[in-house]
């Protein structure tokens, strides 16, 4: 006989053609439910991972991985800091900057903006602004030339194009006046960029660093130095390590702190979506419980016979747990295969469904991301499949224990 014999009997029950066809239907439905739940979880989490990558790339397209500045909020020796940064392991580029908060005006049109003073040759090494230029070239920014580069949405708000003039209003603390007095400067639009993110396109502008420093009254100082690392996920660790090598008082920041709200929101959304979709698996698992309970009722006579000939309760539990284990394993495996196939091909499947049903998932005139990105993480796939399988195994405990508690005398009384 096949050994162990509990496995032999369990598989025989699983393969046997039952008199109650409804039990077989529920078994199949349970397996398919687990598969659908697992596949849906894998696809949704992969798409959300893709959106997170897309958001991160667009956020960092105009910002740096980390910044270094002085404890007073400005950096006098920025050239030394930049030179030392370029020799630090992991640092790919460094660029100084001056940040202004003000208003840009064109006639009656007025819009708030962050105006960043940059050295164009250095700026293109730490950001993607050069590749995001819609009109003009950021390299045309020169000191005292009065040029400015606007985000595309900001330019649309102000109703300006290349060659048009805008007025920059910056509040400046005047010691003699004892209050903030607006400082006005005229600039000519020499470029327009499009980063694909509202925060940048609608609220960011670039001018020459020397012009920004003069407006802010910094003289030869800057607000800080922006750094680009070869591994963005190590940026917090690397910038702290770099700060420790400097002689003097400096402070640092990195992209995980500056954009923490965005990524916290994504983590919350992923968690909630996972819990919601996990309900599909939970329903399928409850079906496994119902299936095994009905099977125990259907097989009470056989269970009684087994108990009469000396089969221990533990062996009966193993027999009936086999069905739940097999259903869970098949469902989880089928779901993983289906989910991975869909997740890897979602960018091909989505356009096909759009053409088939005549609608767009993400219209280009509404969303900046007009496609469904996908990024499959092996840890997510393994975790989802393992969770579904474990839940299926746990679902077998109650029916199997109920089978083991069958009273042989009671079950065989009328047979």
C-alpha positions in Angstrom: 0.0 0.0 0.0 1.0 3.6 -0.6 2.8 5.1 2.3 1.9 7.1 4.3 -1.6 5.6 4.1 -3.3 8.8 5.3 -2.0 10.5 2.2 -3.3 7.6 0.1 -6.8 7.8 1.6 -6.8 11.6 1.4 -6.0 11.7 -2.3 -8.6 9.0 -2.9 -11.3 11.1 -1.2 -10.1 14.1 -3.3 -10.2 12.1 -6.6 -13.4 10.1 -5.9 -16.6 10.9 -7.7 -18.9 12.0 -4.9 -22.5 11.4 -4.7 -23.0 15.0 -3.7 -21.9 16.9 -6.8 -22.5 20.2 -5.0 -19.4 19.4 -2.8 -17.3 19.0 -6.0 -18.6 22.3 -7.3 -17.8 24.2 -4.1 -14.3 22.6 -4.1 -13.6 23.9 -7.7 -15.1 27.3 -6.8 -12.8 27.5 -3.7 -9.7 26.8 -5.8 -10.7 29.3 -8.5 -11.5 31.9 -5.8 -8.1 31.5 -4.2 -6.5 31.8 -7.7 -8.5 34.9 -8.6 -7.7 36.6 -5.3 -4.0 35.8 -5.5 -3.8 37.0 -9.2 -5.7 40.2 -8.4 -3.4 41.0 -5.5 -0.3 40.4 -7.5 -1.5 42.5 -10.5 -2.7 45.4 -8.3 0.4 45.6 -6.1 2.6 45.4 -9.2 0.7 48.3 -10.8 1.0 50.3 -7.6 4.7 49.6 -7.5 4.9 50.9 -11.0 3.1 54.1 -10.1 5.4 54.5 -7.1 8.4 54.2 -9.3 6.9 56.6 -11.8 6.1 59.1 -9.1 9.6 58.8 -7.6 11.2 59.3 -11.0 9.1 62.4 -11.7 9.7 63.9 -8.2 13.4 63.4 -8.5 13.6 64.7 -12.1 13.7 68.2 -10.8 15.0 67.6 -7.3 18.1 66.1 -5.9 18.7 62.9 -3.9 20.0 65.0 -1.0 21.0 68.5 0.0 23.7 69.9 2.3 23.6 73.3 3.9 24.9 75.2 6.8 23.2 75.3 10.2 22.2 79.0 9.6 20.5 78.1 6.3 23.2 79.2 4.0 26.6 77.9 2.7 29.6 80.2 2.3 32.2 77.5 1.4 29.9 75.7 -1.1 32.8 75.2 -3.6 34.8 73.2 -1.0 31.7 71.2 -0.1 30.9 70.4 -3.7 34.5 69.4 -4.4 34.7 67.1 -1.4 31.3 65.6 -2.3 32.5 64.6 -5.7 35.3 62.6 -4.1 33.0 60.8 -1.6 32.0 57.2 -2.6 28.6 57.0 -4.1 28.3 60.6 -5.1 27.8 61.1 -8.9 27.3 64.9 -9.0 27.0 68.1 -6.9 25.4 71.4 -7.7 24.9 74.7 -5.7 21.4 76.3 -5.5 19.6 79.3 -4.1 15.9 78.9 -3.3 13.4 81.8 -3.5 9.7 81.8 -2.6 7.8 84.5 -4.4 5.1 85.5 -6.9 5.4 85.7 -10.7 3.2 88.2 -12.5 2.3 89.0 -16.0 -0.2 91.9 -16.2 -3.2 90.8 -14.1 -2.1 87.2 -14.0 -0.4 86.2 -10.8 1.0 82.8 -9.5 3.0 81.6 -6.6 6.3 79.9 -7.5 9.5 78.5 -6.1 12.3 80.1 -8.0 15.5 78.2 -8.0 18.8 79.9 -8.8 21.2 77.4 -10.5 24.4 77.0 -12.4 23.1 75.4 -15.6 26.2 73.3 -16.3 26.0 71.8 -12.8 22.2 71.6 -12.5 21.9 69.3 -15.5 24.1 66.8 -13.7 21.8 66.5 -10.6 18.4 66.7 -12.3 16.6 65.8 -15.5 15.7 69.4 -16.4 17.8 69.4 -19.6 15.8 66.4 -20.9 12.5 67.9 -19.8 12.8 71.2 -21.7 9.7 71.8 -23.8 10.9 75.1 -25.3 14.3 76.7 -25.2 17.4 75.5 -23.3 18.3 75.9 -19.7 22.0 76.3 -20.6 21.0 79.8 -21.9 20.6 81.0 -18.3 23.4 83.6 -17.7 24.1 86.0 -14.8 22.6 89.5 -15.2 20.9 88.5 -18.5 17.5 88.4 -16.9 16.4 85.0 -18.2 14.0 82.7 -16.5 12.8 79.1 -17.3 9.2 78.3 -16.3 7.2 75.1 -15.9 4.7 74.5 -18.7 1.6 74.8 -16.5 3.1 77.9 -14.8 3.7 79.5 -18.2 0.1 78.7 -19.1 -1.2 80.3 -15.9 0.8 83.4 -16.7 -0.2 83.3 -20.4 3.4 83.8 -21.5 5.6 82.3 -24.2 9.3 82.6 -25.2 10.4 86.2 -25.2 7.6 87.4 -22.9 8.4 89.3 -19.7 7.3 88.3 -16.2 7.8 90.1 -12.9 9.2 88.3 -9.9 7.9 89.6 -6.5 10.0 88.4 -3.6 9.4 89.4 0.1 12.7 90.7 1.6 13.4 91.7 5.2 14.6 95.2 5.2 16.3 96.0 8.6 15.6 99.7 8.4 11.9 99.3 7.6 11.4 96.6 10.3 9.2 94.6 8.0 9.1 92.6 4.8 9.3 94.8 1.7 8.5 93.2 -1.8 11.4 93.3 -4.2 10.5 93.3 -7.9 12.6 92.1 -10.8 11.8 91.7 -14.4 12.8 88.5 -16.3 12.4 87.3 -19.9 11.1 83.8 -20.5 13.9 81.9 -22.3 12.6 78.3 -21.8 9.7 76.1 -20.7 10.1 72.7 -19.2 7.6 69.8 -18.6 8.5 67.3 -15.9 5.1 65.6 -15.8 4.2 66.5 -12.2 2.0 69.3 -11.1 4.3 70.3 -8.2 7.1 71.1 -10.7 5.2 72.2 -13.8 2.9 74.6 -12.0 5.1 75.9 -9.3 8.8 75.9 -10.2 11.0 78.3 -12.2 14.8 78.5 -12.8 17.0 81.6 -12.9 20.8 82.1 -12.8 22.2 81.4 -9.4 24.0 84.8 -9.2 20.7 86.6 -9.9 18.9 84.6 -7.1 21.8 85.2 -4.7 21.7 89.0 -5.4 17.9 89.1 -4.8 18.2 87.2 -1.6 21.2 89.2 -0.4 23.5 86.2 0.0 26.5 87.7 -1.7 28.9 84.9 -2.6 27.0 82.4 -0.5 24.3 79.9 -1.6 21.5 78.1 0.2 23.1 74.7 -0.2 24.6 72.0 -2.4 22.4 69.4 -4.0 23.8 65.9 -4.4 23.1 63.0 -6.7 24.0 59.4 -5.7 24.5 56.3 -7.7 21.8 54.5 -5.5 18.9 56.7 -4.5 17.8 54.2 -1.8 21.1 54.7 0.0 20.9 58.5 -0.2 19.9 59.0 3.4 22.7 56.8 4.7 25.3 58.3 2.3 24.5 61.9 2.9 24.8 61.4 6.7 28.1 59.7 6.1 29.3 62.6 4.0 28.3 65.2 6.6 30.3 63.3 9.1 33.5 63.8 7.0 33.1 67.6 6.9 34.8 69.8 9.4 32.2 72.3 10.5 28.5 72.5 11.3 26.4 71.3 8.4 22.9 69.9 8.1 21.4 67.6 5.5 18.1 66.5 4.0 17.2 63.8 1.5 14.4 62.9 -0.8 12.7 60.5 1.6 12.1 63.3 4.1 11.3 66.0 1.6 8.7 63.8 -0.2 7.6 61.6 2.7 3.9 62.6 2.4 3.7 61.2 -1.2 5.2 57.9 -0.3 3.4 57.5 3.0 0.1 58.0 1.0 1.2 55.3 -1.5 2.1 52.9 1.3 -1.3 53.4 3.0 -3.1 52.9 -0.4 -1.2 49.7 -1.0 -2.0 48.4 2.4 -5.7 49.1 2.1 -5.9 47.6 -1.4 -4.1 44.5 -0.2 -6.6 44.1 2.7 -9.6 44.7 0.4 -8.4 42.2 -2.2 -7.4 39.7 0.5 -11.2 39.4 1.2 -11.5 37.5 -2.1 -9.0 35.0 -0.8 -10.9 35.0 2.6 -14.2 34.1 0.9 -12.5 31.3 -1.0 -11.0 30.0 2.2 -14.5 30.0 3.9 -15.6 27.9 0.9 -12.8 25.4 1.8 -14.2 25.2 5.3 -17.8 24.6 4.0 -16.5 22.0 1.5 -14.7 20.0 4.1 -17.6 20.2 6.6 -19.9 18.7 3.9 -17.3 16.1 3.0 -17.0 15.1 6.7 -20.8 14.7 6.8 -20.8 12.7 3.5 -18.0 10.4 4.8 -19.2 9.8 8.4 -19.7 6.1 7.8 -16.2 5.6 6.3 -14.7 7.7 9.2 -16.6 5.5 11.7 -15.2 2.3 10.0 -11.7 3.7 10.2 -12.0 4.6 13.8 -13.5 1.1 14.6 -10.5 -0.7 13.1 -8.1 1.3 15.3 -7.3 4.5 13.3 -6.2 7.2 15.6 -7.9 10.7 15.6 -4.6 12.3 14.5 -4.6 10.1 11.3 -8.2 11.2 10.6 -7.2 14.8 10.9 -4.4 14.3 8.4 -6.7 12.6 5.9 -9.1 15.6 5.8 -6.4 18.2 5.9 -5.0 16.9 2.6 -7.9 18.2 0.6 -7.6 21.7 2.0 -3.8 21.6 1.5 -4.2 20.5 -2.2 -6.9 23.0 -2.9 -4.9 25.8 -1.4 -1.7 24.8 -3.1 -3.4 24.5 -6.6 -5.3 27.7 -6.1 -2.2 29.7 -4.9 0.0 28.2 -7.7 -2.6 29.0 -10.4 -3.1 32.5 -9.0 0.7 33.2 -8.9 1.2 32.0 -12.5 -1.8 34.0 -13.8 -1.0 37.1 -11.7 2.7 37.2 -12.8 1.7 36.7 -16.5 -0.8 39.5 -16.4 1.5 41.8 -14.3 4.4 41.4 -16.8 2.1 42.1 -19.7 -0.3 44.7 -18.3 1.1 47.4 -20.6 0.1 45.2 -23.6 -3.2 44.0 -22.1 -4.5 47.4 -21.1 -4.4 48.9 -24.7 -6.1 45.8 -26.0 -8.9 46.1 -23.5 -9.2 49.8 -24.3 -9.6 49.2 -28.0 -11.9 46.2 -27.3 -14.3 48.2 -25.1 -13.8 51.6 -26.5 -12.6 53.5 -23.4 -9.4 54.7 -21.8 -8.2 53.7 -18.4 -6.1 56.8 -18.0 -6.9 59.6 -20.5 -3.8 61.6 -21.4 -5.7 64.9 -21.1 -6.6 64.1 -17.4 -3.6 62.1 -16.1 0.1 62.8 -16.6 0.7 59.0 -16.6 -1.3 57.8 -19.6 -0.3 54.2 -19.3 -0.5 51.5 -16.6 3.1 50.9 -15.3 3.9 47.6 -13.6 6.8 46.5 -11.5 6.7 42.9 -10.2 8.4 42.3 -6.9 9.4 38.8 -6.1 8.9 39.3 -2.4 5.3 40.5 -3.0 4.5 37.4 -5.2 6.0 35.0 -2.7 4.3 36.6 0.3 0.8 36.6 -1.4 1.1 33.0 -2.6 2.4 31.8 0.8 -0.4 33.8 2.7 -3.1 32.2 0.5 -1.7 28.7 1.1 -1.3 29.2 4.8 -4.9 30.5 5.1 -6.1 27.4 3.2 -4.2 25.1 5.5 -5.6 26.8 8.6 -9.1 26.5 7.1 -8.9 22.7 7.3 -8.3 22.5 11.0 -11.9 22.8 12.2 -13.4 20.3 9.7 -10.6 17.8 10.3 -10.9 18.0 14.0 -14.7 17.6 13.6 -14.0 14.4 11.6 -11.7 13.1 14.2 -14.4 13.6 16.9 -16.9 11.4 15.1 -18.4 8.8 17.4 -18.2 5.4 15.6 -21.2 3.9 17.5 -23.4 6.9 16.7 -22.4 7.0 13.0 -22.9 3.2 12.5 -26.1 2.9 14.5 -28.4 2.8 11.4 -26.0 1.2 8.9 
